């Protein structure tokens, strides 16, 4: 039997679940990106949100 692929989260880190409503056209864009990357859409969405949060944090730090 194959071992489960390890997840990308650090040990002990808790996760929060959010429901996100997207306009249908944007959802299709997300699905197209996910298909190109052979990654589930939820994974792509999570990465995009985290990247944006990191960007905002950097911008806030630079403006102080």
LOZAVO-636301 format. One record per residue (C-alpha): residue number from 1; residue in one letter; chain; x, y, z. Coordinates in steps of 0.05 Angstrom, whole numbers, plus 5000, padded with zeros to 4 digits. Layout:
REM LOZAVO-636301
  num  residuo  cadena    xx    yy    zz
  NUM        A       A     X     Y     Z
...
This chain:
REM LOZAVO-636301
  num  residuo  cadena    xx    yy    zz
    1        X       A  5000  5000  5000
    2        X       A  5025  5070  4982
    3        X       A  5040  5120  5037
    4        X       A  4999  5183  5039
    5        X       A  5033  5244  5010
    6        X       A  5056  5291  5066
    7        X       A  5017  5356  5071
    8        X       A  5051  5423  5063
    9        X       A  5031  5450  5131
   10        X       A  5079  5453  5189
   11        X       A  5066  5402  5245
   12        X       A  5018  5428  5297
   13        X       A  4991  5484  5254
   14        X       A  4915  5490  5256
   15        X       A  4874  5507  5195
   16        X       A  4811  5550  5189
   17        X       A  4758  5535  5137
   18        X       A  4722  5591  5099
   19        X       A  4668  5587  5047
   20        X       A  4683  5634  4989
   21        X       A  4633  5657  4937
   22        X       A  4663  5674  4870
   23        X       A  4630  5701  4808
   24        X       A  4621  5644  4758
   25        X       A  4671  5674  4709
   26        X       A  4724  5678  4764
   27        X       A  4710  5607  4786
   28        X       A  4722  5585  4714
   29        X       A  4789  5623  4714
   30        X       A  4808  5588  4779
   31        X       A  4790  5520  4749
   32        X       A  4831  5535  4687
   33        X       A  4892  5553  4728
   34        X       A  4883  5491  4771
   35        X       A  4877  5447  4710
   36        X       A  4941  5477  4680
   37        X       A  4978  5465  4745
   38        X       A  4946  5396  4756
   39        X       A  4927  5420  4825
   40        X       A  4858  5421  4859
   41        X       A  4824  5490  4854
   42        X       A  4821  5495  4930
   43        X       A  4897  5489  4933
   44        X       A  4906  5543  4881
   45        X       A  4857  5589  4918
   46        X       A  4892  5577  4984
   47        X       A  4960  5593  4953
   48        X       A  4933  5657  4921
   49        X       A  4903  5681  4986
   50        X       A  4966  5667  5026
   51        X       A  5009  5701  4973
   52        X       A  4965  5763  4976
   53        X       A  4966  5764  5052
   54        X       A  5042  5759  5051
   55        X       A  5045  5816  5000
   56        X       A  5000  5861  5043
   57        X       A  5043  5846  5104
   58        X       A  5106  5865  5067
   59        X       A  5074  5930  5042
   60        X       A  5051  5948  5112
   61        X       A  5121  5936  5139
   62        X       A  5152  5979  5084
   63        X       A  5104  6036  5098
   64        X       A  5121  6043  5172
